[in-house]
């Protein structure tokens, strides 16, 4: 590759990175701006920062428990989705049984229905069970659409693992369950990591289910943000502060699994 093409490629990458980071940087700056600077007609890049928004929204207005609720819900729904979806995807990838593809298609169709058409029956069912405004209702609701994602993604990862590995493991005395837990799960770890990140992000950012199924005790951070839109105007500094803090768990979680994430995203790309 010539130097000119290399420089052009680097320039395009730099432009894309700047375009992707600019909104986040602006949001971060807004979280340290006064109301006057945030609403100025001319964008204020240089200003006297204020640190009042973070303690005001998380301490005075009690948004800190909402952050904990979001972490509990997102982690629990991700773990539950993986616990159910990973073994199911292994069965779809390895076993042969009547109606397998029809059942697999049924799993995928659970994500096709509009969320608003599902949340009302969920609210009625959870209400009769006394689960409204609890962690369990939101966790189960988020898992209901994340499980299909896990089954769809992990089936492809398991299909990339040669069946001969299963046969060799079983010839060494492993049962099917032993082969799955001891051999295949470690091999599929990159795929599990990539799937877990997507499930966590979907659960963390979800608003509709969390808003309908919670009232006060188990509200998540996404449900709390609309409360900062008040009749006399939007509190942009506090909104930006909550948004910045809301991104931190996703960034931390992604960095923790980044070792497997990149490999998981390219799993099977060099097959054959």
C-alpha atoms as an extended CHARMM CRD file, in Angstrom:
* protein
*
       272  EXT
         1         1  UNK       CA              0.0000000000        0.0000000000        0.0000000000  PROA      1               0.0000000000
         2         2  UNK       CA              1.3700000000        3.3890000000       -0.9830000000  PROA      2               0.0000000000
         3         3  UNK       CA              1.9870000000        6.0940000000        1.5770000000  PROA      3               0.0000000000
         4         4  UNK       CA             -0.7630000000        8.2790000000        0.0710000000  PROA      4               0.0000000000
         5         5  UNK       CA             -3.4160000000        5.5610000000        0.4620000000  PROA      5               0.0000000000
         6         6  UNK       CA             -2.1890000000        4.8120000000        3.9700000000  PROA      6               0.0000000000
         7         7  UNK       CA             -2.4440000000        8.4750000000        4.9660000000  PROA      7               0.0000000000
         8         8  UNK       CA             -5.9060000000        8.6780000000        3.3880000000  PROA      8               0.0000000000
         9         9  UNK       CA             -7.0470000000        5.6440000000        5.3670000000  PROA      9               0.0000000000
        10        10  UNK       CA             -5.6790000000        7.1050000000        8.5960000000  PROA      10              0.0000000000
        11        11  UNK       CA             -7.4090000000       10.4030000000        7.8310000000  PROA      11              0.0000000000
        12        12  UNK       CA            -10.7660000000        8.6730000000        7.2850000000  PROA      12              0.0000000000
        13        13  UNK       CA            -10.3490000000        6.7210000000       10.5410000000  PROA      13              0.0000000000
        14        14  UNK       CA             -9.5070000000        9.9300000000       12.4080000000  PROA      14              0.0000000000
        15        15  UNK       CA            -12.5910000000       11.6850000000       11.0160000000  PROA      15              0.0000000000
        16        16  UNK       CA            -14.8340000000        8.7600000000       12.0040000000  PROA      16              0.0000000000
        17        17  UNK       CA            -13.3570000000        8.6760000000       15.5280000000  PROA      17              0.0000000000
        18        18  UNK       CA            -13.8640000000       12.4230000000       15.9430000000  PROA      18              0.0000000000
        19        19  UNK       CA            -17.4700000000       12.1890000000       14.7140000000  PROA      19              0.0000000000
        20        20  UNK       CA            -18.1470000000        9.3010000000       17.1050000000  PROA      20              0.0000000000
        21        21  UNK       CA            -16.5450000000       10.9300000000       20.1600000000  PROA      21              0.0000000000
        22        22  UNK       CA            -17.7510000000       14.5090000000       19.6930000000  PROA      22              0.0000000000
        23        23  UNK       CA            -21.3060000000       13.9250000000       21.0660000000  PROA      23              0.0000000000
        24        24  UNK       CA            -19.9110000000       12.1370000000       24.1210000000  PROA      24              0.0000000000
        25        25  UNK       CA            -17.3050000000       14.8500000000       24.7290000000  PROA      25              0.0000000000
        26        26  UNK       CA            -20.0030000000       17.5130000000       24.3980000000  PROA      26              0.0000000000
        27        27  UNK       CA            -22.1970000000       15.6220000000       26.8820000000  PROA      27              0.0000000000
        28        28  UNK       CA            -19.2690000000       15.3340000000       29.2810000000  PROA      28              0.0000000000
        29        29  UNK       CA            -18.5690000000       19.0680000000       29.0070000000  PROA      29              0.0000000000
        30        30  UNK       CA            -22.2530000000       19.8890000000       29.5150000000  PROA      30              0.0000000000
        31        31  UNK       CA            -22.2260000000       17.9830000000       32.8010000000  PROA      31              0.0000000000
        32        32  UNK       CA            -19.7400000000       20.5960000000       34.0950000000  PROA      32              0.0000000000
        33        33  UNK       CA            -21.4740000000       23.6730000000       32.6580000000  PROA      33              0.0000000000
        34        34  UNK       CA            -23.7330000000       26.1010000000       34.4250000000  PROA      34              0.0000000000
        35        35  UNK       CA            -27.2580000000       26.4980000000       33.0690000000  PROA      35              0.0000000000
        36        36  UNK       CA            -26.2300000000       29.7550000000       31.3360000000  PROA      36              0.0000000000
        37        37  UNK       CA            -23.3020000000       28.1060000000       29.5390000000  PROA      37              0.0000000000
        38        38  UNK       CA            -25.3560000000       25.0280000000       28.6040000000  PROA      38              0.0000000000
        39        39  UNK       CA            -28.1050000000       27.1530000000       27.0020000000  PROA      39              0.0000000000
        40        40  UNK       CA            -25.8040000000       29.7010000000       25.3570000000  PROA      40              0.0000000000
        41        41  UNK       CA            -26.6600000000       30.3460000000       21.6980000000  PROA      41              0.0000000000
        42        42  UNK       CA            -22.9560000000       30.0480000000       20.8210000000  PROA      42              0.0000000000
        43        43  UNK       CA            -21.3810000000       26.6930000000       21.8160000000  PROA      43              0.0000000000
        44        44  UNK       CA            -19.1550000000       27.2160000000       24.8440000000  PROA      44              0.0000000000
        45        45  UNK       CA            -15.9930000000       25.0870000000       24.6350000000  PROA      45              0.0000000000
        46        46  UNK       CA            -14.1080000000       27.1790000000       27.1950000000  PROA      46              0.0000000000
        47        47  UNK       CA            -15.9550000000       27.9170000000       30.4260000000  PROA      47              0.0000000000
        48        48  UNK       CA            -15.6140000000       27.9180000000       34.2050000000  PROA      48              0.0000000000
        49        49  UNK       CA            -16.5800000000       24.3620000000       35.2450000000  PROA      49              0.0000000000
        50        50  UNK       CA            -19.0180000000       23.6400000000       38.0280000000  PROA      50              0.0000000000
        51        51  UNK       CA            -19.1490000000       20.3650000000       39.9440000000  PROA      51              0.0000000000
        52        52  UNK       CA            -22.5660000000       20.8720000000       41.4870000000  PROA      52              0.0000000000
        53        53  UNK       CA            -24.6130000000       18.7120000000       39.0950000000  PROA      53              0.0000000000
        54        54  UNK       CA            -23.2700000000       15.3000000000       40.1350000000  PROA      54              0.0000000000
        55        55  UNK       CA            -23.8700000000       15.5760000000       43.9100000000  PROA      55              0.0000000000
        56        56  UNK       CA            -27.1280000000       17.4240000000       43.3250000000  PROA      56              0.0000000000
        57        57  UNK       CA            -28.6920000000       14.7390000000       41.1420000000  PROA      57              0.0000000000
        58        58  UNK       CA            -27.1970000000       11.6230000000       42.7530000000  PROA      58              0.0000000000
        59        59  UNK       CA            -27.2460000000       12.6990000000       46.3940000000  PROA      59              0.0000000000
        60        60  UNK       CA            -29.8860000000       15.4000000000       46.8120000000  PROA      60              0.0000000000
        61        61  UNK       CA            -32.3650000000       13.9130000000       44.3220000000  PROA      61              0.0000000000
        62        62  UNK       CA            -31.6100000000       10.3000000000       45.2320000000  PROA      62              0.0000000000
        63        63  UNK       CA            -30.5080000000        8.9750000000       41.8420000000  PROA      63              0.0000000000
        64        64  UNK       CA            -27.6840000000        6.8700000000       43.2790000000  PROA      64              0.0000000000
        65        65  UNK       CA            -30.0050000000        3.9180000000       44.1630000000  PROA      65              0.0000000000
        66        66  UNK       CA            -31.3180000000        4.0340000000       40.5890000000  PROA      66              0.0000000000
        67        67  UNK       CA            -27.7770000000        3.3870000000       39.3550000000  PROA      67              0.0000000000
        68        68  UNK       CA            -27.5750000000        0.3500000000       41.6430000000  PROA      68              0.0000000000
        69        69  UNK       CA            -30.9450000000       -0.8680000000       40.3570000000  PROA      69              0.0000000000
        70        70  UNK       CA            -29.7390000000       -0.6200000000       36.7550000000  PROA      70              0.0000000000
        71        71  UNK       CA            -26.5980000000       -2.6080000000       37.5650000000  PROA      71              0.0000000000
        72        72  UNK       CA            -28.5940000000       -5.3260000000       39.3410000000  PROA      72              0.0000000000
        73        73  UNK       CA            -31.1570000000       -5.6020000000       36.5450000000  PROA      73              0.0000000000
        74        74  UNK       CA            -28.6540000000       -5.5560000000       33.6770000000  PROA      74              0.0000000000
        75        75  UNK       CA            -26.2690000000       -8.0760000000       35.2560000000  PROA      75              0.0000000000
        76        76  UNK       CA            -29.0610000000      -10.4070000000       36.3980000000  PROA      76              0.0000000000
        77        77  UNK       CA            -30.9010000000      -10.3930000000       33.0650000000  PROA      77              0.0000000000
        78        78  UNK       CA            -27.6210000000      -10.9840000000       31.2170000000  PROA      78              0.0000000000
        79        79  UNK       CA            -26.6980000000      -13.9320000000       33.4430000000  PROA      79              0.0000000000
        80        80  UNK       CA            -30.2080000000      -15.4060000000       33.2210000000  PROA      80              0.0000000000
        81        81  UNK       CA            -30.2540000000      -15.0390000000       29.4320000000  PROA      81              0.0000000000
        82        82  UNK       CA            -26.8750000000      -16.7600000000       29.1250000000  PROA      82              0.0000000000
        83        83  UNK       CA            -27.8650000000      -19.4850000000       31.5930000000  PROA      83              0.0000000000
        84        84  UNK       CA            -30.9090000000      -20.4060000000       29.4970000000  PROA      84              0.0000000000
        85        85  UNK       CA            -29.7940000000      -19.3910000000       26.0240000000  PROA      85              0.0000000000
        86        86  UNK       CA            -26.2950000000      -20.9190000000       25.8150000000  PROA      86              0.0000000000
        87        87  UNK       CA            -27.3780000000      -24.5510000000       26.4920000000  PROA      87              0.0000000000
        88        88  UNK       CA            -30.3630000000      -24.0600000000       24.1720000000  PROA      88              0.0000000000
        89        89  UNK       CA            -28.1140000000      -22.7860000000       21.3880000000  PROA      89              0.0000000000
        90        90  UNK       CA            -25.8310000000      -25.7990000000       21.8670000000  PROA      90              0.0000000000
        91        91  UNK       CA            -28.7970000000      -28.1320000000       21.3950000000  PROA      91              0.0000000000
        92        92  UNK       CA            -29.8600000000      -26.2840000000       18.2370000000  PROA      92              0.0000000000
        93        93  UNK       CA            -26.2980000000      -26.4810000000       16.8870000000  PROA      93              0.0000000000
        94        94  UNK       CA            -25.6000000000      -30.1440000000       17.6420000000  PROA      94              0.0000000000
        95        95  UNK       CA            -28.8140000000      -32.1600000000       18.0500000000  PROA      95              0.0000000000
        96        96  UNK       CA            -31.2300000000      -33.3390000000       15.3870000000  PROA      96              0.0000000000
        97        97  UNK       CA            -34.9140000000      -33.5170000000       16.2320000000  PROA      97              0.0000000000
        98        98  UNK       CA            -38.2330000000      -32.9610000000       14.5140000000  PROA      98              0.0000000000
        99        99  UNK       CA            -39.2560000000      -29.3310000000       14.1630000000  PROA      99              0.0000000000
       100       100  UNK       CA            -35.8590000000      -27.9720000000       15.1730000000  PROA      100             0.0000000000
       101       101  UNK       CA            -35.8090000000      -25.1660000000       12.6180000000  PROA      101             0.0000000000
       102       102  UNK       CA            -39.4290000000      -24.2630000000       13.3300000000  PROA      102             0.0000000000
       103       103  UNK       CA            -38.6620000000      -24.0120000000       17.0440000000  PROA      103             0.0000000000
       104       104  UNK       CA            -35.5550000000      -21.9560000000       16.3170000000  PROA      104             0.0000000000
       105       105  UNK       CA            -37.6240000000      -19.6080000000       14.1690000000  PROA      105             0.0000000000
       106       106  UNK       CA            -40.1060000000      -19.3160000000       17.0470000000  PROA      106             0.0000000000
       107       107  UNK       CA            -37.2780000000      -18.1090000000       19.3080000000  PROA      107             0.0000000000
       108       108  UNK       CA            -36.4030000000      -15.4330000000       16.7600000000  PROA      108             0.0000000000
       109       109  UNK       CA            -40.0100000000      -14.2670000000       16.3740000000  PROA      109             0.0000000000
       110       110  UNK       CA            -40.1260000000      -13.3350000000       20.0600000000  PROA      110             0.0000000000
       111       111  UNK       CA            -38.0860000000      -10.2520000000       19.1060000000  PROA      111             0.0000000000
       112       112  UNK       CA            -40.3420000000       -9.3260000000       16.2000000000  PROA      112             0.0000000000
       113       113  UNK       CA            -43.4270000000       -8.3140000000       18.2090000000  PROA      113             0.0000000000
       114       114  UNK       CA            -43.6650000000       -4.6120000000       19.1380000000  PROA      114             0.0000000000
       115       115  UNK       CA            -42.6170000000       -4.1380000000       22.7450000000  PROA      115             0.0000000000
       116       116  UNK       CA            -45.7610000000       -2.1680000000       23.5740000000  PROA      116             0.0000000000
       117       117  UNK       CA            -47.9300000000       -5.1570000000       22.5910000000  PROA      117             0.0000000000
       118       118  UNK       CA            -46.1140000000       -7.3950000000       25.0800000000  PROA      118             0.0000000000
       119       119  UNK       CA            -45.5840000000       -5.0970000000       28.0400000000  PROA      119             0.0000000000
       120       120  UNK       CA            -49.3090000000       -4.7540000000       28.8600000000  PROA      120             0.0000000000
       121       121  UNK       CA            -49.8980000000       -8.5360000000       29.2500000000  PROA      121             0.0000000000
       122       122  UNK       CA            -46.6620000000       -8.6840000000       31.2570000000  PROA      122             0.0000000000
       123       123  UNK       CA            -47.9100000000       -5.9360000000       33.5560000000  PROA      123             0.0000000000
       124       124  UNK       CA            -51.1790000000       -7.8040000000       34.1310000000  PROA      124             0.0000000000
       125       125  UNK       CA            -49.4320000000      -11.1240000000       34.8110000000  PROA      125             0.0000000000
       126       126  UNK       CA            -46.7840000000       -9.6430000000       37.0970000000  PROA      126             0.0000000000
       127       127  UNK       CA            -49.4810000000       -7.6270000000       38.8620000000  PROA      127             0.0000000000
       128       128  UNK       CA            -51.4490000000      -10.7830000000       39.7000000000  PROA      128             0.0000000000
       129       129  UNK       CA            -48.2250000000      -12.3940000000       40.9610000000  PROA      129             0.0000000000
       130       130  UNK       CA            -47.3510000000       -9.3530000000       43.0450000000  PROA      130             0.0000000000
       131       131  UNK       CA            -44.1080000000       -8.7430000000       41.1620000000  PROA      131             0.0000000000
       132       132  UNK       CA            -44.7630000000       -5.2190000000       39.8640000000  PROA      132             0.0000000000
       133       133  UNK       CA            -42.1470000000       -2.7180000000       41.0770000000  PROA      133             0.0000000000
       134       134  UNK       CA            -39.6650000000       -5.4860000000       41.8630000000  PROA      134             0.0000000000
       135       135  UNK       CA            -36.3710000000       -6.4720000000       40.2980000000  PROA      135             0.0000000000
       136       136  UNK       CA            -37.8250000000       -9.8030000000       39.1890000000  PROA      136             0.0000000000
       137       137  UNK       CA            -40.3850000000       -8.3000000000       36.8190000000  PROA      137             0.0000000000
       138       138  UNK       CA            -37.8370000000       -6.1710000000       34.9480000000  PROA      138             0.0000000000
       139       139  UNK       CA            -35.2180000000       -8.9460000000       34.9190000000  PROA      139             0.0000000000
       140       140  UNK       CA            -37.6970000000      -11.4520000000       33.4780000000  PROA      140             0.0000000000
       141       141  UNK       CA            -38.9670000000       -8.9190000000       30.9360000000  PROA      141             0.0000000000
       142       142  UNK       CA            -35.4480000000       -8.0940000000       29.7230000000  PROA      142             0.0000000000
       143       143  UNK       CA            -34.5120000000      -11.7790000000       29.6300000000  PROA      143             0.0000000000
       144       144  UNK       CA            -37.5660000000      -12.5170000000       27.4760000000  PROA      144             0.0000000000
       145       145  UNK       CA            -36.0670000000      -10.6170000000       24.5370000000  PROA      145             0.0000000000
       146       146  UNK       CA            -32.4010000000      -11.2670000000       25.3290000000  PROA      146             0.0000000000
       147       147  UNK       CA            -32.6990000000      -15.0660000000       25.3520000000  PROA      147             0.0000000000
       148       148  UNK       CA            -33.6140000000      -15.1440000000       21.6670000000  PROA      148             0.0000000000
       149       149  UNK       CA            -30.5420000000      -13.0020000000       20.9080000000  PROA      149             0.0000000000
       150       150  UNK       CA            -28.3350000000      -15.4110000000       22.8620000000  PROA      150             0.0000000000
       151       151  UNK       CA            -29.7800000000      -18.4720000000       21.0950000000  PROA      151             0.0000000000
       152       152  UNK       CA            -29.3690000000      -16.8920000000       17.6670000000  PROA      152             0.0000000000
       153       153  UNK       CA            -25.7950000000      -15.6900000000       18.2160000000  PROA      153             0.0000000000
       154       154  UNK       CA            -24.4350000000      -18.6430000000       20.1670000000  PROA      154             0.0000000000
       155       155  UNK       CA            -25.8250000000      -21.2080000000       17.7310000000  PROA      155             0.0000000000
       156       156  UNK       CA            -23.5420000000      -19.7460000000       15.0890000000  PROA      156             0.0000000000
       157       157  UNK       CA            -20.5520000000      -19.8690000000       17.4470000000  PROA      157             0.0000000000
       158       158  UNK       CA            -21.1620000000      -23.5190000000       18.3760000000  PROA      158             0.0000000000
       159       159  UNK       CA            -21.6050000000      -24.4600000000       14.7150000000  PROA      159             0.0000000000
       160       160  UNK       CA            -18.1310000000      -23.0500000000       14.0220000000  PROA      160             0.0000000000
       161       161  UNK       CA            -16.6270000000      -25.5700000000       16.4830000000  PROA      161             0.0000000000
       162       162  UNK       CA            -15.9470000000      -28.8680000000       14.6040000000  PROA      162             0.0000000000
       163       163  UNK       CA            -18.1950000000      -31.7550000000       15.7510000000  PROA      163             0.0000000000
       164       164  UNK       CA            -15.0940000000      -33.9530000000       15.8210000000  PROA      164             0.0000000000
       165       165  UNK       CA            -14.1220000000      -32.2220000000       19.0690000000  PROA      165             0.0000000000
       166       166  UNK       CA            -17.3300000000      -33.5080000000       20.6660000000  PROA      166             0.0000000000
       167       167  UNK       CA            -16.6490000000      -37.0240000000       19.3900000000  PROA      167             0.0000000000
       168       168  UNK       CA            -13.0580000000      -37.0080000000       20.6350000000  PROA      168             0.0000000000
       169       169  UNK       CA            -14.1410000000      -35.7780000000       24.0660000000  PROA      169             0.0000000000
       170       170  UNK       CA            -16.8250000000      -38.4560000000       24.3480000000  PROA      170             0.0000000000
       171       171  UNK       CA            -14.3390000000      -41.1340000000       23.2760000000  PROA      171             0.0000000000
       172       172  UNK       CA            -12.2110000000      -40.0110000000       26.2380000000  PROA      172             0.0000000000
       173       173  UNK       CA            -15.1130000000      -40.8230000000       28.5440000000  PROA      173             0.0000000000
       174       174  UNK       CA            -16.9250000000      -37.4880000000       28.7760000000  PROA      174             0.0000000000
       175       175  UNK       CA            -20.6960000000      -37.4080000000       28.7100000000  PROA      175             0.0000000000
       176       176  UNK       CA            -22.5000000000      -34.8800000000       26.4950000000  PROA      176             0.0000000000
       177       177  UNK       CA            -22.9290000000      -32.6380000000       29.5040000000  PROA      177             0.0000000000
       178       178  UNK       CA            -19.2840000000      -33.0450000000       30.4260000000  PROA      178             0.0000000000
       179       179  UNK       CA            -18.2230000000      -32.2560000000       26.8690000000  PROA      179             0.0000000000
       180       180  UNK       CA            -20.3830000000      -29.1430000000       26.8900000000  PROA      180             0.0000000000
       181       181  UNK       CA            -19.0940000000      -27.7870000000       30.2040000000  PROA      181             0.0000000000
       182       182  UNK       CA            -15.4470000000      -28.8840000000       30.0520000000  PROA      182             0.0000000000
       183       183  UNK       CA            -14.6470000000      -28.5590000000       26.3610000000  PROA      183             0.0000000000
       184       184  UNK       CA            -17.1310000000      -26.4820000000       24.3730000000  PROA      184             0.0000000000
       185       185  UNK       CA            -17.8410000000      -23.6710000000       26.8260000000  PROA      185             0.0000000000
       186       186  UNK       CA            -14.1440000000      -22.6670000000       27.0820000000  PROA      186             0.0000000000
       187       187  UNK       CA            -13.8700000000      -22.7900000000       23.2830000000  PROA      187             0.0000000000
       188       188  UNK       CA            -16.9840000000      -20.6500000000       22.9120000000  PROA      188             0.0000000000
       189       189  UNK       CA            -15.8590000000      -18.1160000000       25.5650000000  PROA      189             0.0000000000
       190       190  UNK       CA            -15.1880000000      -15.3490000000       22.9870000000  PROA      190             0.0000000000
       191       191  UNK       CA            -18.7030000000      -15.7530000000       21.6110000000  PROA      191             0.0000000000
       192       192  UNK       CA            -20.1990000000      -15.7640000000       25.0950000000  PROA      192             0.0000000000
       193       193  UNK       CA            -18.3150000000      -12.5630000000       25.9310000000  PROA      193             0.0000000000
       194       194  UNK       CA            -19.5370000000      -10.7920000000       22.7820000000  PROA      194             0.0000000000
       195       195  UNK       CA            -23.0920000000      -11.9530000000       23.4140000000  PROA      195             0.0000000000
       196       196  UNK       CA            -22.9490000000      -10.9110000000       27.0700000000  PROA      196             0.0000000000
       197       197  UNK       CA            -21.8790000000       -7.3820000000       26.1350000000  PROA      197             0.0000000000
       198       198  UNK       CA            -24.7920000000       -7.0030000000       23.7150000000  PROA      198             0.0000000000
       199       199  UNK       CA            -27.2900000000       -8.3650000000       26.2660000000  PROA      199             0.0000000000
       200       200  UNK       CA            -25.9320000000       -6.0610000000       28.9650000000  PROA      200             0.0000000000
       201       201  UNK       CA            -26.1790000000       -2.9890000000       26.7280000000  PROA      201             0.0000000000
       202       202  UNK       CA            -29.7230000000       -3.8330000000       25.5940000000  PROA      202             0.0000000000
       203       203  UNK       CA            -30.8750000000       -4.3420000000       29.1760000000  PROA      203             0.0000000000
       204       204  UNK       CA            -29.0330000000       -1.2780000000       30.4850000000  PROA      204             0.0000000000
       205       205  UNK       CA            -30.5070000000        1.0760000000       27.8610000000  PROA      205             0.0000000000
       206       206  UNK       CA            -34.0660000000       -0.3420000000       27.8940000000  PROA      206             0.0000000000
       207       207  UNK       CA            -36.7680000000        2.1330000000       28.9350000000  PROA      207             0.0000000000
       208       208  UNK       CA            -40.2890000000        0.9130000000       28.1240000000  PROA      208             0.0000000000
       209       209  UNK       CA            -40.4050000000       -2.2800000000       30.2190000000  PROA      209             0.0000000000
       210       210  UNK       CA            -38.5830000000       -0.6240000000       33.1140000000  PROA      210             0.0000000000
       211       211  UNK       CA            -40.9560000000        2.3550000000       33.0730000000  PROA      211             0.0000000000
       212       212  UNK       CA            -44.1810000000        0.3010000000       32.9470000000  PROA      212             0.0000000000
       213       213  UNK       CA            -43.1720000000       -2.4670000000       35.3630000000  PROA      213             0.0000000000
       214       214  UNK       CA            -41.6260000000       -0.2610000000       38.0580000000  PROA      214             0.0000000000
       215       215  UNK       CA            -43.0360000000        2.5190000000       40.1910000000  PROA      215             0.0000000000
       216       216  UNK       CA            -40.4380000000        3.6590000000       42.7170000000  PROA      216             0.0000000000
       217       217  UNK       CA            -38.3960000000        1.0210000000       44.5400000000  PROA      217             0.0000000000
       218       218  UNK       CA            -36.8870000000       -0.7230000000       41.4990000000  PROA      218             0.0000000000
       219       219  UNK       CA            -36.6740000000        2.1690000000       39.0240000000  PROA      219             0.0000000000
       220       220  UNK       CA            -33.6360000000        2.0950000000       36.7540000000  PROA      220             0.0000000000
       221       221  UNK       CA            -31.4880000000        5.0210000000       35.6960000000  PROA      221             0.0000000000
       222       222  UNK       CA            -33.1670000000        5.3120000000       32.2880000000  PROA      222             0.0000000000
       223       223  UNK       CA            -36.5400000000        5.7090000000       34.0170000000  PROA      223             0.0000000000
       224       224  UNK       CA            -35.1730000000        8.4720000000       36.2390000000  PROA      224             0.0000000000
       225       225  UNK       CA            -33.8140000000       10.6740000000       33.4370000000  PROA      225             0.0000000000
       226       226  UNK       CA            -37.2600000000       11.9190000000       32.2180000000  PROA      226             0.0000000000
       227       227  UNK       CA            -37.8330000000       13.2150000000       35.7560000000  PROA      227             0.0000000000
       228       228  UNK       CA            -35.2290000000       15.9060000000       35.0540000000  PROA      228             0.0000000000
       229       229  UNK       CA            -37.4690000000       17.4170000000       32.3750000000  PROA      229             0.0000000000
       230       230  UNK       CA            -39.4730000000       19.9160000000       34.4210000000  PROA      230             0.0000000000
       231       231  UNK       CA            -42.1660000000       22.4980000000       33.5590000000  PROA      231             0.0000000000
       232       232  UNK       CA            -39.7330000000       25.4080000000       33.8530000000  PROA      232             0.0000000000
       233       233  UNK       CA            -37.1980000000       23.7320000000       31.5780000000  PROA      233             0.0000000000
       234       234  UNK       CA            -34.8720000000       20.7760000000       31.1870000000  PROA      234             0.0000000000
       235       235  UNK       CA            -32.0060000000       20.5470000000       33.6660000000  PROA      235             0.0000000000
       236       236  UNK       CA            -29.3890000000       19.8350000000       31.0140000000  PROA      236             0.0000000000
       237       237  UNK       CA            -26.4300000000       19.7960000000       33.3710000000  PROA      237             0.0000000000
       238       238  UNK       CA            -28.0430000000       17.1200000000       35.5320000000  PROA      238             0.0000000000
       239       239  UNK       CA            -29.2670000000       15.1790000000       32.5030000000  PROA      239             0.0000000000
       240       240  UNK       CA            -25.7190000000       15.1520000000       31.1260000000  PROA      240             0.0000000000
       241       241  UNK       CA            -24.3470000000       14.0810000000       34.5190000000  PROA      241             0.0000000000
       242       242  UNK       CA            -26.7170000000       11.1090000000       34.7020000000  PROA      242             0.0000000000
       243       243  UNK       CA            -25.9480000000       10.2080000000       31.0760000000  PROA      243             0.0000000000
       244       244  UNK       CA            -22.1860000000       10.2760000000       31.7010000000  PROA      244             0.0000000000
       245       245  UNK       CA            -22.4830000000        8.0560000000       34.7690000000  PROA      245             0.0000000000
       246       246  UNK       CA            -24.8670000000        5.7520000000       32.8510000000  PROA      246             0.0000000000
       247       247  UNK       CA            -22.1740000000        5.0710000000       30.2540000000  PROA      247             0.0000000000
       248       248  UNK       CA            -19.4850000000        4.1190000000       32.7640000000  PROA      248             0.0000000000
       249       249  UNK       CA            -20.6960000000        0.5600000000       33.6250000000  PROA      249             0.0000000000
       250       250  UNK       CA            -20.9520000000       -0.2870000000       29.9210000000  PROA      250             0.0000000000
       251       251  UNK       CA            -17.4260000000        0.9940000000       29.2890000000  PROA      251             0.0000000000
       252       252  UNK       CA            -16.0580000000       -0.8850000000       32.3170000000  PROA      252             0.0000000000
       253       253  UNK       CA            -17.8980000000       -4.0990000000       31.4280000000  PROA      253             0.0000000000
       254       254  UNK       CA            -16.6610000000       -3.9180000000       27.8250000000  PROA      254             0.0000000000
       255       255  UNK       CA            -13.0520000000       -3.3950000000       28.9280000000  PROA      255             0.0000000000
       256       256  UNK       CA            -13.2700000000       -6.3570000000       31.3050000000  PROA      256             0.0000000000
       257       257  UNK       CA            -14.2030000000       -8.7210000000       28.4720000000  PROA      257             0.0000000000
       258       258  UNK       CA            -12.3230000000       -6.9960000000       25.6470000000  PROA      258             0.0000000000
       259       259  UNK       CA             -9.8010000000       -9.8530000000       25.5450000000  PROA      259             0.0000000000
       260       260  UNK       CA            -12.5420000000      -12.1750000000       24.3120000000  PROA      260             0.0000000000
       261       261  UNK       CA            -14.7360000000       -9.5580000000       22.6610000000  PROA      261             0.0000000000
       262       262  UNK       CA            -12.5740000000       -8.8500000000       19.5960000000  PROA      262             0.0000000000
       263       263  UNK       CA            -12.0150000000      -12.5500000000       18.9630000000  PROA      263             0.0000000000
       264       264  UNK       CA            -15.7100000000      -13.2250000000       19.4700000000  PROA      264             0.0000000000
       265       265  UNK       CA            -16.7360000000      -10.6290000000       16.9030000000  PROA      265             0.0000000000
       266       266  UNK       CA            -14.4510000000      -12.2390000000       14.2780000000  PROA      266             0.0000000000
       267       267  UNK       CA            -15.0980000000      -15.8630000000       15.3310000000  PROA      267             0.0000000000
       268       268  UNK       CA            -15.1900000000      -18.0840000000       12.2770000000  PROA      268             0.0000000000
       269       269  UNK       CA            -14.1640000000      -15.2920000000        9.8640000000  PROA      269             0.0000000000
       270       270  UNK       CA            -11.2200000000      -17.3930000000        8.6680000000  PROA      270             0.0000000000
       271       271  UNK       CA            -13.0850000000      -20.6800000000        8.5180000000  PROA      271             0.0000000000
       272       272  UNK       CA            -11.6970000000      -23.1240000000        5.9930000000  PROA      272             0.0000000000
